[in-house]
Amino acid sequence: MSDRVRGVSNADESNRDVIDQGFEVLDGAVDWFHDKVLRPIALIGRTIAYGLVFLTLAVAVTVLIVILLVRICDAYLFAAHPWITDLVIGAILWVIGLWVWRRRRPTLR
């Protein structure tokens, strides 16, 4: 009798149960899609974005350090002979390049 007073019948309750089950299935499917598809895509995108930012900053800092080194050498160390600056900076960069070249690994084919 209390069901009739509130205006809810047994048919409406079973209908709500079916709708709730449908929403639970849909919610489970959306959660699965998010965990298996969207999260890895977002992680890859975030990794690429942070990698590009890091690479850009690394290149900028490297260029600034080389410019600073050249200016210090030109102004204070070898003011009368600017070609010595080019020789010293070239030798330093050549040694770094030689070290990187020797540390490379052959590709496996």
C-alpha angles and dihedrals in degrees: 000000000000088000091059092047092054091043096240121127130191091255091058091050093053090046090053090049090055091048091048091050090049091051091048090053091047092047090050091050092049091048091050091048091049094048098042103034116015099040095055091046091051091047092051091047092049091049092051092047095049091044092054092048091049092047092049092050092046092052092047093049092047092051091047092050092051091047090049092049093049093048093048091048092047095046104037114012106037104014094146095045113040092174089069088062090055090048094049095045091045091051092049092049091045091054091048090049091048091050092050091046092053092049094056119113125222115250117247113232 
